[in-house]
Amino acid sequence: MRNWVERYIAGETETVWAEMMAFGPAIRMAEVYGEAMNVARETMRRVKVNAVTVRERLRDIGYKFQQSESVILPPKPDVLKRIEQIEIRIGPLPLSLRAFYEVVGSLDFRQSWKQLVNWHRRQGHIDVPEVLCLGEADPIVVHPVEDILDALPTPQKKLYFCFAPDEFHKANYSGGENYHLNLPNPNADAPVSGMYGVEETFVQHLWLCFRHGGFRGPHRERARRRCWMEGRSAHEDLFQAGGGTTRGVTVRWVAWRTGLDRCQSIWGYGGPRRVTRRTRSTPAFQGDGAT
């Protein structure tokens, strides 16, 4: 009962990825590989739609990107040749990463350090607009395929590929281990290393970032980490009757303030839609780079 593409589009998204992962390296057998790659490409098509949506809505609320021209860089015309070069050198990329480079290219949602008000600068201030603090909430970053080529080992056949800085380096202060994928990996998806005890794959990482409005969220908040690992949206309760405070919860705030209830989810929760249930005025504090 495969029909992975049809079932994925119909909403059996997690189930389909679980079945593909269960194949292990056998996912590359001719009778399943093409169908699995089509699922991976559809997943990344949704990632691209989400990225464009979130980028524009972040701009609308005054968020300034660190690299304004590199927020979303599409694949280059020779991307398939580059992927082939990598796989000849070290072996296969996981289907998820290959599809990301084929369809999306690269992402860099880091906040401009000129605009970002770090936690130590917020001490003693209660009126700092949360848009000025979002860069500490682990914005989504995936480095381009060229970074793999530049990092290819010689003569070793393995690569501990850093696809993104960790949450601390993104916010411009000393951090720990960055986010890595162990390559090669012949499976449908690959686990992310360097997230301080959080166990998730590359696809799950993208999914959680877009469920939180483009931000993975600070891992040091253990209660919120448990919420993620149970598969709940970090901003879900904001839309329930009665609501609750959003002060200090920047991931929830951006998902609401940008008008995103849920993006076009990788897992099939539906397309982006505007939320008009509440309104909120912007606080008066104006820091560096504020608009």
MIRONU-532437 format. One record per residue: x, y, z of N, C-alpha, C in turn. Coordinates in nm, 2 decimals, always signed. Each point is the difference from the previous one (the first is absolute). Layout:
N
n_u	n_v	n_w	ca_u	ca_v	ca_w	c_u	c_v	c_w
X	Y	Z	X	Y	Z	X	Y	Z
...
END
This chain:
291
n_u	n_v	n_w	ca_u	ca_v	ca_w	c_u	c_v	c_w
+0.09	-0.12	+0.00	-0.09	+0.12	+0.00	+0.09	+0.12	+0.00
+0.08	+0.02	-0.10	+0.09	+0.11	+0.01	-0.08	+0.13	-0.04
-0.01	+0.02	-0.13	-0.07	+0.13	-0.05	+0.05	+0.12	+0.09
+0.13	+0.01	+0.02	+0.05	+0.10	+0.09	-0.04	+0.14	-0.04
+0.01	+0.04	-0.12	-0.02	+0.13	-0.04	-0.15	+0.04	+0.02
-0.09	-0.09	-0.05	-0.14	+0.03	+0.02	-0.04	+0.01	+0.15
+0.05	-0.09	+0.08	-0.03	+0.00	+0.14	+0.06	+0.12	+0.07
+0.12	+0.04	-0.04	+0.06	+0.12	+0.06	-0.08	+0.12	-0.03
-0.04	+0.02	-0.12	-0.08	+0.11	-0.04	-0.14	+0.00	+0.07
-0.05	-0.12	+0.02	-0.13	-0.02	+0.07	+0.01	+0.03	+0.15
+0.12	+0.01	+0.05	+0.01	+0.03	+0.14	+0.07	-0.10	+0.09
+0.04	-0.11	-0.06	+0.07	-0.11	+0.08	+0.15	+0.03	+0.00
+0.04	+0.12	+0.04	+0.13	+0.05	-0.02	+0.10	-0.07	+0.09
-0.03	+0.00	+0.13	+0.10	-0.06	+0.10	+0.01	-0.15	-0.03
-0.12	-0.06	-0.03	+0.00	-0.15	-0.02	+0.09	-0.03	-0.13
-0.01	+0.08	-0.10	+0.07	-0.03	-0.12	+0.15	+0.01	+0.03
+0.04	+0.11	+0.07	+0.14	+0.02	+0.03	+0.05	-0.12	+0.09
-0.08	-0.04	+0.09	+0.04	-0.11	+0.09	+0.02	-0.13	-0.08
-0.09	-0.02	-0.10	+0.02	-0.12	-0.08	+0.12	+0.01	-0.09
+0.03	+0.12	-0.05	+0.12	+0.01	-0.08	+0.13	-0.02	+0.08
+0.00	+0.05	+0.13	+0.11	-0.01	+0.08	+0.02	-0.15	+0.04
-0.11	-0.07	+0.01	+0.01	-0.14	+0.04	+0.07	-0.09	-0.10
+0.01	+0.05	-0.13	+0.07	-0.07	-0.10	+0.15	+0.00	+0.02
+0.05	+0.10	+0.08	+0.14	+0.02	+0.01	+0.07	+0.02	-0.13
+0.12	-0.05	-0.02	+0.07	+0.01	-0.13	-0.07	-0.06	-0.12
-0.10	-0.09	+0.03	-0.07	-0.06	-0.11	-0.09	+0.10	-0.07
-0.02	+0.12	+0.06	-0.08	+0.10	-0.07	+0.06	+0.03	-0.14
+0.12	-0.04	-0.02	+0.06	+0.03	-0.13	-0.02	-0.10	-0.11
-0.07	-0.11	+0.04	-0.04	-0.10	-0.10	-0.09	+0.07	-0.11
+0.02	-0.05	-0.12	-0.06	+0.06	-0.12	-0.15	+0.01	+0.01
-0.06	-0.10	+0.07	-0.15	-0.01	+0.00	-0.06	+0.10	+0.10
+0.08	+0.06	+0.09	-0.06	+0.10	+0.09	+0.07	+0.13	+0.00
+0.12	+0.01	-0.06	+0.08	+0.12	+0.01	-0.07	+0.12	-0.07
-0.05	-0.02	-0.12	-0.07	+0.11	-0.07	-0.12	+0.06	+0.08
-0.08	-0.09	+0.05	-0.12	+0.04	+0.08	+0.05	+0.07	+0.13
+0.10	-0.05	+0.06	+0.05	+0.07	+0.12	+0.05	+0.14	-0.03
+0.07	+0.01	-0.10	+0.06	+0.13	-0.04	-0.11	+0.10	-0.03
-0.11	-0.05	-0.06	-0.12	+0.09	-0.03	-0.06	+0.05	+0.13
-0.01	-0.08	+0.10	-0.05	+0.04	+0.13	+0.10	+0.11	+0.06
+0.13	-0.03	-0.01	+0.09	+0.09	+0.06	-0.01	+0.14	-0.08
-0.01	+0.00	-0.13	-0.01	+0.12	-0.07	-0.13	+0.08	+0.03
-0.11	-0.08	+0.02	-0.13	+0.07	+0.04	+0.02	+0.06	+0.14
+0.07	-0.07	+0.09	+0.03	+0.06	+0.13	+0.07	+0.13	-0.01
+0.10	+0.00	-0.08	+0.09	+0.12	-0.02	-0.08	+0.11	-0.08
-0.09	-0.04	-0.08	-0.08	+0.10	-0.07	-0.08	+0.08	+0.11
-0.05	-0.07	+0.10	-0.08	+0.06	+0.11	+0.10	+0.09	+0.08
+0.12	-0.05	+0.02	+0.10	+0.08	+0.08	+0.02	+0.13	-0.08
+0.01	+0.00	-0.13	+0.03	+0.12	-0.07	-0.12	+0.10	+0.00
-0.12	-0.06	-0.01	-0.12	+0.09	+0.02	+0.00	+0.06	+0.14
+0.02	-0.07	+0.10	+0.01	+0.05	+0.14	+0.10	+0.11	+0.01
+0.12	-0.03	-0.06	+0.11	+0.10	+0.02	-0.03	+0.13	-0.06
-0.06	+0.00	-0.12	-0.04	+0.13	-0.07	-0.11	+0.07	+0.08
-0.10	-0.07	+0.05	-0.10	+0.06	+0.08	+0.05	+0.06	+0.13
+0.08	-0.07	+0.07	+0.06	+0.05	+0.13	+0.09	+0.12	-0.03
+0.08	-0.01	-0.10	+0.09	+0.11	-0.03	-0.07	+0.13	-0.02
-0.11	+0.00	-0.08	-0.07	+0.12	-0.03	-0.07	+0.05	+0.12
-0.06	-0.09	+0.08	-0.07	+0.05	+0.12	+0.09	+0.05	+0.11
+0.12	-0.06	+0.01	+0.10	+0.06	+0.09	+0.05	+0.14	-0.05
+0.01	+0.02	-0.12	+0.03	+0.13	-0.05	-0.11	+0.10	+0.03
-0.12	-0.05	-0.01	-0.12	+0.09	+0.03	+0.00	+0.05	+0.14
+0.06	-0.08	+0.10	+0.00	+0.05	+0.13	+0.13	+0.07	+0.04
+0.09	+0.02	-0.09	+0.12	+0.08	+0.03	+0.12	-0.09	+0.03
-0.01	-0.13	-0.02	+0.12	-0.08	+0.03	+0.10	+0.02	-0.11
+0.13	+0.02	+0.05	+0.11	+0.02	-0.10	+0.09	-0.12	+0.00
+0.02	-0.05	-0.12	+0.09	-0.12	-0.02	+0.14	+0.04	+0.00
+0.08	-0.10	+0.05	+0.15	+0.02	+0.01	+0.06	+0.01	-0.14
-0.05	-0.08	-0.09	+0.04	+0.00	-0.14	-0.12	+0.02	-0.09
-0.04	+0.12	-0.02	-0.13	+0.02	-0.07	-0.01	-0.05	-0.14
+0.11	-0.02	-0.07	-0.01	-0.05	-0.13	+0.02	-0.16	+0.00
+0.02	-0.06	+0.11	+0.02	-0.14	+0.00	-0.10	-0.08	+0.09
-0.11	+0.06	+0.03	-0.10	-0.06	+0.09	-0.05	-0.13	-0.07
-0.03	+0.00	-0.13	-0.04	-0.12	-0.07	+0.08	+0.01	-0.13
+0.09	-0.09	-0.02	+0.08	-0.01	-0.13	-0.04	-0.12	-0.07
-0.06	+0.01	-0.12	-0.04	-0.12	-0.08	+0.11	-0.08	-0.04
-0.02	-0.13	-0.04	+0.11	-0.08	-0.05	+0.06	+0.05	-0.13
+0.13	-0.02	-0.01	+0.06	+0.05	-0.13	-0.03	-0.10	-0.11
+0.01	+0.04	-0.12	-0.03	-0.09	-0.12	+0.08	-0.13	+0.01
+0.12	+0.00	+0.05	+0.08	-0.12	+0.00	+0.00	-0.08	+0.13
-0.11	+0.02	+0.08	-0.01	-0.07	+0.13	+0.01	-0.15	-0.01
-0.06	-0.06	-0.10	+0.00	-0.15	-0.01	+0.15	-0.04	-0.02
+0.07	+0.07	-0.08	+0.14	-0.03	-0.02	+0.08	+0.01	+0.13
-0.03	+0.10	+0.08	+0.07	+0.02	+0.13	-0.03	-0.12	+0.09
-0.13	-0.04	+0.01	-0.04	-0.11	+0.08	+0.07	-0.13	-0.04
+0.01	-0.02	-0.14	+0.07	-0.11	-0.05	+0.15	+0.00	+0.04
+0.06	+0.11	+0.00	+0.14	+0.01	+0.04	+0.02	-0.04	+0.15
-0.09	+0.04	+0.08	+0.00	-0.03	+0.14	-0.01	-0.15	+0.02
-0.10	-0.06	-0.07	-0.03	-0.14	+0.02	+0.11	-0.09	-0.06
+0.07	+0.05	-0.10	+0.11	-0.08	-0.05	+0.11	+0.00	+0.10
+0.02	+0.11	+0.07	+0.11	+0.02	+0.10	-0.02	-0.08	+0.13
-0.12	+0.02	+0.06	-0.02	-0.06	+0.13	-0.12	-0.10	+0.01
-0.08	-0.01	-0.10	-0.12	-0.09	+0.01	-0.13	+0.08	+0.00
-0.11	-0.07	+0.02	-0.13	+0.07	-0.02	-0.04	+0.09	+0.11
-0.07	+0.11	-0.04	-0.07	+0.09	+0.09	-0.13	-0.06	+0.04
-0.05	+0.03	+0.12	-0.14	-0.04	+0.03	-0.10	+0.06	-0.10
-0.10	-0.07	-0.03	-0.10	+0.05	-0.10	-0.05	+0.14	+0.04
-0.02	+0.02	+0.13	-0.05	+0.13	+0.05	+0.09	+0.12	-0.04
+0.13	-0.02	+0.03	+0.10	+0.10	-0.03	+0.01	+0.02	-0.15
+0.01	-0.10	-0.07	+0.01	+0.01	-0.15	-0.12	+0.08	-0.05
-0.12	-0.04	+0.04	-0.12	+0.07	-0.05	+0.00	+0.15	+0.04
+0.05	+0.03	+0.12	+0.01	+0.14	+0.05	+0.09	+0.08	-0.10
+0.11	-0.06	-0.04	+0.09	+0.08	-0.08	-0.05	+0.00	-0.15
-0.08	-0.09	-0.04	-0.06	+0.00	-0.13	-0.11	+0.10	-0.01
-0.08	+0.02	+0.11	-0.12	+0.07	-0.01	+0.01	+0.14	+0.07
+0.06	+0.01	+0.12	+0.00	+0.12	+0.07	+0.13	+0.08	-0.02
+0.12	-0.06	+0.02	+0.12	+0.07	-0.02	+0.07	+0.02	+0.13
-0.02	+0.11	+0.06	+0.05	+0.03	+0.14	-0.09	+0.10	+0.06
+0.01	+0.00	+0.14	-0.09	+0.10	+0.08	+0.09	+0.06	+0.10
-0.02	+0.13	+0.03	+0.07	+0.07	+0.11	-0.09	+0.11	+0.06
-0.07	-0.04	+0.11	-0.10	+0.09	+0.06	+0.06	+0.07	+0.12
+0.14	+0.00	+0.02	+0.06	+0.07	+0.11	-0.04	+0.15	+0.00
-0.01	+0.05	+0.12	-0.04	+0.14	+0.02	+0.13	+0.09	-0.01
-0.02	+0.12	-0.05	+0.11	+0.09	-0.01	+0.05	+0.03	+0.15
+0.13	-0.02	+0.02	+0.06	+0.03	+0.13	-0.01	+0.15	+0.04
-0.02	+0.08	-0.10	-0.02	+0.15	+0.03	-0.14	+0.02	+0.06
-0.10	-0.09	-0.04	-0.13	+0.02	+0.06	-0.02	-0.09	+0.12
+0.06	-0.11	+0.01	-0.03	-0.09	+0.11	+0.04	+0.06	+0.13
-0.09	-0.01	+0.10	+0.03	+0.04	+0.14	+0.02	-0.12	+0.08
+0.12	-0.03	+0.03	+0.03	-0.13	+0.07	-0.05	+0.01	+0.15
-0.01	-0.12	+0.06	-0.06	-0.01	+0.13	+0.07	+0.10	+0.10
+0.13	+0.01	+0.00	+0.07	+0.08	+0.10	-0.03	+0.15	-0.02
-0.04	+0.04	-0.12	-0.04	+0.14	-0.03	-0.14	+0.03	+0.04
-0.08	-0.11	+0.02	-0.14	+0.01	+0.04	-0.02	+0.01	+0.15
+0.10	-0.03	+0.07	-0.01	+0.00	+0.15	-0.04	+0.14	+0.05
-0.10	+0.01	+0.08	-0.05	+0.12	+0.05	-0.10	+0.07	-0.09
-0.03	-0.05	-0.12	-0.09	+0.06	-0.09	-0.12	-0.10	-0.01
-0.12	+0.05	+0.01	-0.12	-0.08	-0.02	-0.08	+0.03	-0.12
+0.05	+0.10	-0.08	-0.08	+0.04	-0.11	+0.07	-0.02	-0.13
+0.09	-0.10	-0.01	+0.08	-0.03	-0.12	-0.09	-0.08	-0.10
-0.03	+0.05	-0.12	-0.08	-0.07	-0.09	+0.06	-0.14	-0.03
-0.09	-0.10	+0.00	+0.05	-0.13	-0.02	+0.06	-0.02	-0.14
-0.03	+0.08	-0.10	+0.06	-0.02	-0.13	+0.15	+0.03	+0.01
+0.04	+0.08	+0.10	+0.15	+0.03	+0.01	+0.07	-0.11	+0.07
-0.07	-0.11	+0.04	+0.07	-0.11	+0.08	-0.01	-0.13	-0.08
-0.07	+0.00	-0.11	-0.02	-0.13	-0.07	+0.12	-0.07	-0.04
+0.11	+0.07	-0.02	+0.12	-0.07	-0.04	+0.06	-0.10	+0.10
-0.05	+0.01	+0.12	+0.04	-0.10	+0.11	-0.08	-0.12	+0.00
-0.11	-0.01	-0.09	-0.09	-0.11	+0.00	+0.04	-0.11	-0.11
+0.12	+0.00	-0.03	+0.06	-0.10	-0.10	-0.07	+0.00	-0.13
+0.02	+0.11	-0.08	-0.06	+0.01	-0.13	+0.06	-0.11	-0.09
-0.08	-0.04	-0.10	+0.03	-0.11	-0.09	+0.12	+0.04	-0.09
+0.10	-0.09	-0.01	+0.11	+0.02	-0.09	+0.03	-0.14	-0.06
+0.02	+0.00	-0.13	+0.06	-0.12	-0.06	+0.10	+0.05	-0.10
+0.13	-0.03	+0.02	+0.10	+0.04	-0.09	-0.01	-0.06	-0.14
+0.05	+0.06	-0.10	-0.01	-0.05	-0.14	+0.08	-0.12	-0.03
-0.03	-0.07	-0.11	+0.07	-0.12	-0.03	+0.15	+0.02	-0.03
+0.04	+0.13	-0.04	+0.14	+0.03	-0.02	+0.08	-0.02	+0.13
-0.06	+0.02	+0.11	+0.07	-0.02	+0.13	+0.04	-0.14	+0.02
-0.07	-0.10	-0.05	+0.04	-0.14	+0.01	+0.12	-0.02	-0.09
+0.00	+0.06	-0.12	+0.11	-0.02	-0.09	+0.13	+0.06	+0.06
-0.02	+0.12	+0.06	+0.12	+0.06	+0.06	+0.05	-0.08	+0.12
-0.08	-0.07	+0.06	+0.04	-0.08	+0.12	+0.03	-0.14	-0.02
+0.00	-0.04	-0.13	+0.02	-0.15	-0.03	+0.14	-0.04	+0.05
+0.01	-0.11	+0.08	+0.12	-0.04	+0.05	+0.09	-0.07	-0.10
+0.13	+0.01	+0.03	+0.10	-0.07	-0.09	+0.10	-0.07	+0.09
+0.02	-0.13	+0.00	-0.07	-0.09	-0.10	-0.11	-0.08	+0.07
-0.04	+0.05	+0.13	-0.11	-0.07	+0.07	-0.13	-0.01	-0.08
-0.09	-0.09	+0.03	-0.12	-0.02	-0.07	-0.12	+0.04	+0.09
+0.02	+0.08	+0.11	-0.11	+0.04	+0.08	+0.01	+0.15	+0.03
-0.11	+0.06	+0.02	-0.01	+0.14	+0.02	-0.10	+0.03	+0.11
+0.04	+0.08	+0.10	-0.08	+0.05	+0.11	-0.05	+0.14	-0.04
-0.10	+0.00	-0.08	-0.04	+0.12	-0.07	-0.08	+0.10	+0.08
+0.05	+0.12	+0.02	-0.06	+0.10	+0.08	-0.10	+0.08	-0.10
-0.13	-0.03	+0.02	-0.10	+0.06	-0.09	-0.06	+0.13	+0.06
+0.03	+0.03	+0.12	-0.05	+0.12	+0.06	+0.08	+0.03	+0.13
+0.01	+0.13	+0.04	+0.06	+0.03	+0.13	-0.11	-0.04	+0.11
+0.05	-0.01	+0.12	-0.10	-0.03	+0.11	-0.07	+0.13	+0.04
-0.09	-0.01	+0.09	-0.09	+0.11	+0.04	+0.09	+0.12	+0.05
+0.11	-0.03	+0.07	+0.08	+0.10	+0.06	+0.08	+0.08	-0.10
+0.07	-0.07	-0.09	+0.07	+0.07	-0.10	-0.09	+0.08	-0.09
-0.12	-0.05	-0.03	-0.09	+0.08	-0.08	-0.03	+0.13	+0.07
+0.00	+0.01	+0.13	-0.03	+0.12	+0.08	+0.12	+0.08	+0.03
+0.12	-0.04	-0.06	+0.12	+0.08	+0.01	+0.06	+0.00	+0.14
-0.01	-0.12	+0.07	+0.08	-0.02	+0.12	+0.05	-0.14	+0.01
+0.10	-0.03	+0.09	+0.06	-0.13	+0.00	-0.10	-0.11	+0.02
+0.02	-0.11	-0.07	-0.09	-0.11	+0.01	+0.07	-0.13	+0.01
-0.07	-0.11	-0.03	+0.05	-0.13	+0.01	+0.03	-0.06	-0.14
-0.05	-0.12	-0.01	+0.02	-0.07	-0.13	-0.10	+0.05	-0.10
+0.04	+0.02	-0.12	-0.10	+0.03	-0.11	-0.08	-0.12	-0.04
-0.09	+0.02	-0.09	-0.09	-0.11	-0.05	+0.06	-0.07	-0.12
+0.01	-0.13	+0.02	+0.08	-0.08	-0.10	-0.09	-0.12	-0.05
+0.04	-0.05	-0.12	-0.05	-0.12	-0.05	+0.12	-0.09	-0.03
+0.00	-0.13	+0.04	+0.11	-0.09	-0.04	-0.02	-0.05	-0.14
+0.09	+0.03	-0.09	-0.01	-0.04	-0.14	+0.12	-0.10	-0.03
-0.02	-0.10	-0.08	-0.12	-0.02	-0.08	-0.11	-0.07	+0.09
-0.12	+0.00	-0.06	-0.11	-0.07	+0.07	-0.10	-0.04	-0.11
-0.02	-0.13	-0.02	-0.08	-0.06	-0.11	-0.15	+0.00	+0.03
-0.04	+0.04	+0.12	-0.14	-0.01	+0.04	-0.09	+0.11	-0.06
-0.12	+0.00	+0.03	-0.10	+0.10	-0.04	+0.03	+0.13	+0.07
+0.04	+0.00	+0.12	+0.02	+0.12	+0.08	+0.11	-0.03	+0.10
+0.05	+0.10	+0.06	+0.12	-0.01	+0.09	-0.02	+0.07	+0.13
+0.06	-0.05	+0.11	-0.02	+0.07	+0.13	+0.10	+0.12	+0.00
-0.05	+0.11	+0.08	+0.08	+0.12	+0.02	+0.08	-0.02	+0.12
+0.12	+0.04	+0.00	+0.09	-0.01	+0.12	+0.03	+0.14	+0.04
+0.02	+0.02	+0.13	+0.04	+0.13	+0.06	-0.11	+0.08	+0.06
-0.11	-0.06	+0.04	-0.12	+0.07	+0.05	-0.02	-0.02	+0.14
+0.10	-0.04	+0.08	-0.01	-0.01	+0.15	-0.11	-0.09	+0.04
+0.01	-0.12	-0.05	-0.09	-0.11	+0.05	-0.13	+0.00	-0.07
-0.03	+0.09	-0.09	-0.12	+0.00	-0.08	+0.02	-0.10	-0.12
-0.08	-0.10	-0.01	+0.01	-0.10	-0.11	-0.10	+0.03	-0.11
+0.05	+0.04	-0.12	-0.09	+0.02	-0.11	+0.08	-0.02	-0.13
-0.07	-0.03	-0.10	+0.06	-0.01	-0.13	+0.00	+0.13	-0.08
+0.06	+0.00	-0.11	+0.00	+0.13	-0.08	-0.14	+0.04	-0.04
-0.08	-0.09	-0.05	-0.14	+0.04	-0.03	-0.08	+0.04	+0.12
+0.02	-0.06	+0.11	-0.07	+0.04	+0.12	+0.05	+0.14	+0.05
+0.13	+0.03	-0.02	+0.05	+0.13	+0.03	-0.07	+0.11	-0.08
-0.01	-0.03	-0.13	-0.07	+0.10	-0.09	-0.14	+0.02	+0.04
-0.07	-0.11	+0.03	-0.14	+0.00	+0.04	-0.02	+0.08	+0.12
+0.08	-0.02	+0.10	-0.01	+0.07	+0.13	+0.03	+0.15	-0.02
+0.10	+0.03	-0.08	+0.03	+0.14	-0.02	-0.12	+0.08	-0.06
-0.07	-0.06	-0.10	-0.11	+0.07	-0.06	-0.13	-0.01	+0.08
-0.01	-0.10	+0.09	-0.11	+0.00	+0.09	+0.01	+0.12	+0.10
+0.12	+0.04	+0.02	+0.03	+0.11	+0.09	+0.03	+0.13	-0.07
-0.06	+0.02	-0.12	+0.02	+0.13	-0.07	+0.13	+0.02	-0.06
+0.09	-0.10	-0.02	+0.13	+0.02	-0.06	+0.11	-0.01	+0.10
-0.04	-0.03	+0.13	+0.10	-0.01	+0.11	-0.01	-0.13	+0.07
+0.11	-0.06	+0.03	+0.00	-0.13	+0.07	-0.02	+0.02	+0.15
+0.04	+0.11	+0.05	-0.02	+0.03	+0.14	+0.12	-0.04	+0.09
+0.02	+0.07	+0.11	+0.12	-0.02	+0.09	-0.01	-0.14	+0.07
+0.10	-0.08	-0.02	-0.01	-0.14	+0.05	+0.02	+0.00	+0.15
+0.05	+0.11	+0.06	+0.03	+0.00	+0.14	-0.13	+0.00	+0.08
-0.11	+0.03	-0.06	-0.13	+0.00	+0.07	-0.06	-0.14	+0.00
+0.03	-0.08	+0.10	-0.04	-0.14	+0.00	-0.15	-0.02	-0.01
-0.08	+0.08	+0.06	-0.14	-0.03	-0.01	-0.05	+0.02	-0.15
+0.06	+0.09	-0.07	-0.04	+0.02	-0.14	+0.05	-0.11	-0.08
+0.12	-0.05	+0.04	+0.06	-0.11	-0.07	-0.09	-0.13	+0.00
-0.06	-0.02	+0.13	-0.09	-0.11	+0.01	-0.12	+0.02	-0.09
-0.05	+0.12	-0.01	-0.11	+0.03	-0.08	+0.03	-0.03	-0.15
+0.12	+0.03	-0.04	+0.04	-0.03	-0.14	+0.00	-0.15	-0.02
+0.07	-0.07	+0.09	+0.02	-0.14	-0.02	-0.13	-0.08	+0.00
-0.10	+0.05	+0.06	-0.14	-0.06	+0.00	-0.07	+0.03	-0.13
+0.06	+0.09	-0.08	-0.06	+0.03	-0.13	-0.10	+0.11	+0.00
+0.00	+0.08	+0.11	-0.10	+0.11	+0.01	+0.07	+0.13	-0.05
-0.08	+0.08	-0.06	+0.05	+0.13	-0.04	+0.02	+0.09	+0.12
+0.12	+0.07	+0.00	+0.03	+0.08	+0.12	-0.09	+0.12	+0.01
-0.08	+0.04	-0.11	-0.09	+0.11	+0.01	-0.15	-0.05	+0.00
-0.02	-0.13	+0.01	-0.13	-0.05	-0.02	-0.10	+0.06	+0.10
+0.03	+0.02	+0.13	-0.09	+0.04	+0.10	-0.04	+0.15	-0.01
+0.08	+0.07	-0.08	-0.03	+0.14	-0.02	-0.14	+0.02	-0.07
-0.04	-0.10	-0.08	-0.12	+0.00	-0.08	-0.12	-0.07	+0.07
+0.02	-0.04	+0.12	-0.11	-0.07	+0.08	-0.08	+0.11	+0.07
-0.12	-0.03	+0.04	-0.08	+0.09	+0.08	+0.07	+0.03	+0.13
+0.00	+0.13	+0.03	+0.07	+0.04	+0.12	+0.14	+0.04	-0.02
+0.07	-0.05	-0.10	+0.13	+0.04	-0.04	+0.10	-0.01	+0.12
+0.07	+0.11	+0.02	+0.10	+0.00	+0.10	+0.11	+0.10	-0.03
+0.10	+0.02	+0.09	+0.10	+0.10	-0.03	+0.09	-0.04	-0.11
+0.06	+0.09	-0.07	+0.10	-0.03	-0.10	+0.13	+0.07	+0.03
+0.00	+0.08	+0.12	+0.13	+0.07	+0.03	+0.11	-0.10	+0.01
+0.11	+0.03	-0.07	+0.12	-0.08	+0.01	-0.01	-0.13	-0.08
-0.11	-0.03	-0.07	-0.01	-0.12	-0.08	+0.01	+0.05	-0.15
+0.12	+0.02	-0.04	+0.01	+0.07	-0.13	-0.04	-0.09	-0.12
+0.02	-0.13	+0.02	-0.04	-0.09	-0.11	-0.15	+0.00	-0.02
-0.08	+0.00	+0.11	-0.14	+0.01	-0.01	-0.04	+0.13	-0.06
+0.07	+0.11	+0.05	-0.04	+0.13	-0.05	+0.01	+0.02	-0.15
+0.12	-0.05	-0.05	+0.02	+0.03	-0.14	-0.10	-0.08	-0.09
-0.04	-0.12	+0.05	-0.09	-0.09	-0.07	-0.14	+0.07	-0.01
-0.03	+0.07	+0.11	-0.13	+0.07	+0.01	+0.01	+0.13	-0.07
+0.10	+0.08	+0.03	+0.01	+0.14	-0.05	+0.02	+0.00	-0.15
+0.06	-0.10	-0.06	+0.01	+0.00	-0.15	-0.12	-0.06	-0.06
-0.10	-0.04	+0.08	-0.13	-0.04	-0.06	+0.00	-0.15	-0.04
+0.10	-0.08	+0.06	+0.00	-0.14	-0.04	-0.05	-0.08	+0.12
-0.12	-0.07	-0.03	-0.04	-0.10	+0.10	+0.09	-0.12	-0.02
-0.01	-0.06	-0.12	+0.09	-0.10	-0.04	+0.04	+0.02	-0.14
+0.13	-0.02	-0.03	+0.04	+0.01	-0.14	-0.05	-0.12	-0.08
+0.03	+0.00	-0.12	-0.02	-0.12	-0.08	+0.09	-0.11	+0.05
-0.05	-0.08	+0.09	+0.08	-0.09	+0.07	+0.06	-0.11	-0.08
+0.13	-0.04	+0.03	+0.06	-0.11	-0.06	-0.09	-0.13	+0.03
-0.06	+0.01	+0.12	-0.08	-0.12	+0.04	-0.15	+0.02	-0.04
-0.03	+0.10	-0.07	-0.14	+0.00	-0.06	-0.11	+0.06	+0.08
+0.04	+0.11	+0.09	-0.10	+0.06	+0.08	-0.08	+0.11	-0.08
+0.03	+0.02	-0.12	-0.07	+0.10	-0.08	+0.09	+0.12	-0.03
-0.05	+0.09	-0.09	+0.07	+0.11	-0.05	+0.00	+0.12	+0.10
+0.09	+0.10	-0.02	+0.00	+0.11	+0.08	-0.13	+0.08	+0.00
-0.04	+0.06	+0.11	-0.12	+0.08	+0.00	+0.01	+0.11	+0.10
-0.07	+0.10	-0.02	+0.01	+0.12	+0.09	-0.08	-0.03	+0.13
+0.05	+0.06	+0.11	-0.07	-0.01	+0.12	-0.05	+0.14	+0.04
-0.13	+0.02	+0.01	-0.05	+0.13	+0.03	-0.07	+0.01	+0.14
+0.02	-0.11	+0.08	-0.07	-0.01	+0.12	+0.04	+0.11	+0.10
+0.13	+0.04	+0.00	+0.05	+0.09	+0.09	+0.08	+0.11	-0.06
+0.02	+0.11	+0.06	+0.09	+0.11	-0.04	+0.09	+0.03	+0.12
+0.11	+0.06	-0.04	+0.10	+0.04	+0.11	+0.08	+0.12	-0.05
+0.02	+0.10	+0.09	+0.08	+0.11	-0.04	+0.14	-0.03	+0.02
+0.09	+0.07	-0.07	+0.15	-0.02	+0.01	+0.04	+0.08	+0.12
+0.08	-0.05	+0.09	+0.06	+0.07	+0.12	+0.08	+0.12	-0.05
+0.02	+0.09	+0.10	+0.06	+0.13	-0.04	+0.15	+0.00	-0.01
+0.07	-0.10	+0.06	+0.14	+0.00	+0.00	+0.06	+0.00	-0.14
+0.10	+0.08	-0.03	+0.06	+0.01	-0.13	+0.15	-0.02	+0.02
+0.05	-0.12	-0.04	+0.14	-0.03	+0.01	+0.08	+0.02	-0.13
+0.12	-0.05	+0.00	+0.08	+0.01	-0.13	-0.06	-0.07	-0.11
-0.02	+0.06	-0.11	-0.05	-0.06	-0.12	-0.15	-0.01	+0.00
-0.07	+0.05	+0.10	-0.15	-0.01	+0.00	-0.06	+0.08	-0.11
-0.12	-0.04	-0.04	-0.07	+0.08	-0.11	-0.13	+0.05	+0.05
END
